[in-house]
Amino acid sequence: MTDPGNFIQAAAIYALPIIFAITFHEAAHGYVAKHFGDMTAYMQGRVSLNPMRHIDPIGTIVIPLVSLALGGFLFGWAKPVPVNFGALRNPKKDMLWVALAGPMSNLAMALVWACLLKLSTWMPGNYFASPLAIMANMGVKINVVLMMLNLLPIPPLDGGRVLVSLLPTRQAYQLAKIEPYGIIILVVLLFAGILGAVIGPLINIAIDLILRLFGL
């Protein structure tokens, strides 16, 4: 079990990167869906950078805090942005871009946090540099974790919807039927230790590549 003092400090450091990560991720889905003709998220106020519109009490707060307290794989989710794929101009084709928008926003944010981490190495003293470095490092990690997690080919994760978009209609329909059970499958994989074993190495490789890109 994590030491309470360290846990509170870690939770405070994780808070801002997590809020930015989920907010931009979900808003990106809504914005791209709007671009391709589906106004559902826009009409419900979900094409927004207001984090309160995207926070899921269990997935965004309770589950990440529990996984952090247990010292395990950081895990969580936001309130899904509603997308009516039937309202897209080319539903099967446009679904690909709507689904990819979230993970790509996490990649963009990981690069921004890496840039801030690099900036912290140029700042004199430790008053601002040290907290910025810790938070930026967490920002890179959190966004890479969310990107890789969401790219898993399990509906309703973004990777599952990308696969549904790419598969022939019959196979896509069969895969889409998994969607009501996707989160349950994911939680089981997490607590069985399989999830971390599968994507953990990929996460480490991606983080290393991003840090190397900025000479870190």
N, C-alpha and C positions, 0 to 999 in steps of 0.2 A: 504494500500500500504506500502511496506517495506521502511524504511528510507534509502536514497541513500547511506549514509556512511556505514551502516550495510550491505546493499545489495552488495556493492563492496567488503567488507571484506568477506562476505559469499561466493561470487562468486570465490574469490581467493582461499579460503579454499577448496571449492568443486572441483576446476579445476583438481588437480592432481589425487584424487581418482576416478573422473569420467573418466579421460583419461585412467587410468590403468584398470578400470572396463570394459569399452567398448572394449579396445584393446585386453585384454586377453580373454574376452567373444567371440569375433568374431574369433580371431586366433584359439581358442580351437575348434570351429565348423570346421574350415578349416583343422586343423591338424587331427581330428578324421575322417573327410570325406576322407582325403588322406589315412589314415590308412586302411580304409575299401574299398579302390579302386577308389574313385572319385578324379581325379586330377584337377578338374575345378578351385577351389579356389587357389590351388598351382600354376597353370599355370598363373593365373591372379595376382599373388603376394599378395594374401590375407592371406596366412599362414605366417603372419608377426607380429612383435611386434611394428612396426612403426604405431603410432596412426593416421597419416595422411592418411593411406590406408583404415581406417575404419570410419572416421568421416563423418557424414551426416550434412551439414550446418544447415538444419532445425531441424532435430531430435536430434542432439548432442549439438547444440549451442543455437538456437533460442528458442525452446520449453522449455528446462530446465531453461534458464534464465527467460523466462516469468513466468513459474510456480513458480520459486524461488522468483521473484519480487512480485508476487501476494500472497506469503506466503502460498501457497497451497501444494498439494501433488507433490513431485519431480517426473518429468516424462520426458522421452526422449527415443531416440533409435539411433543406429548406422546404417551405411550402411550394409545391410544384406550380409553375405558371400554367394556367389553363390554355390549352391550344386545341382549337377545332380544326383538325387536319383536313376535314372535308371542305373547309372554307378557304383553304389555300388554292392558289390558281392552278397549280399542278401538284396535287396532294402527295403522291408517292415521291416525286422528285424533290419538292420543296421541303418535305419532312427532314431530309438529309441536312439541309442548311440550318433549319430551326434547331435540330438536335445538336449540331456541331457548335452552334453559337455559344452555348454555355461553357464547354471545355476550352474553347478558343479564348473566351474572355478570361478564364483562369490562367491560361498560358501567358496572355498579355500582362495580367497582373503579377505573375511570377517574375516576368522580366522587369516590370516597374520596381518591384521590391528588391530585385537583385541590383538594379541601378542605385536605389537608396542605400543598399548595403555597401556598394562601392563608394558612394558619397561619404558614408560614415568613416571610411578609412582615411579620407582626406581631411576630416574635421579635426581641429586642434582640441586637446583635452578630452575628458571623459564625461563631462556633465550632460551633453547632448549626444555625443557620438556613441557611447556605450548602450544607452537605452534604444537608440535608433538601430544600432547594429543587431541587437537581440530581436527587436520587433521585425526588422526587415528579413532576418534569417528565418524567423517563423513564418513570415508572409510568403517567402519562396516555398517553403515546405508545405504549408497548408494548401496553397493553390495548386501545387503539383499533385498532392494527394487527391484533392477534389477532381482535378482533371483526369487522372488515371482511374479513379474510382468510377467516375461518370462515363468513362469510355468502355467499361466492361460491357460485353454484349448480352446484357440481361435487361429486358424491358421491365419497368419503365425508365431505366437509366438511359442516358443519351446514346451510349454505344449500342444498346438494344434497338433503339429507334433508327439509328444509322443503318444497322444490319437489316431491319425490316424494310427500310427504303431501298436497299441494294438487292435484296433477295427477290427471286421470282414471286409472283403473287401468291401462289399456293403455299410455298415455304414461309413467306412473310406472314401469312395469316396464321399458320401453325405457331410461329414464334411469338406473335402478338398475343396469343391466348395465355402466355405465361405472365403477362403484365400484372394481373391482380395479386400474384404471389411473389413478384420480384423482390420487394423489400424484405419479405419473410425469408426468402432464399439467401439474400444478402446478409441479414442479421445472423442466420445460422452459420453461414460461411465465416463470418467475423468471429463469433465466439468459439467456433471449432478450430480456429487458428489457420484455416485454409486461405482466407482472403489475404491476410498479411503475407503468407508464404508465396502466393501467386503474384501479387502486384508489388510487394515490398521491393524486390530487386529492380523492377522497372522504375519505381519511384526514385530509388537511389541513383540509378543511371541518369534519369532526367534532371534531378537536382544537380548532380555533378556536372552535366553538360552546360546547364544554365550558369552555374557559378564559374566554370572555366571560360565561358563566353565573355564574362566581365572581368576575367583575370583574378578571380577570388579563390 
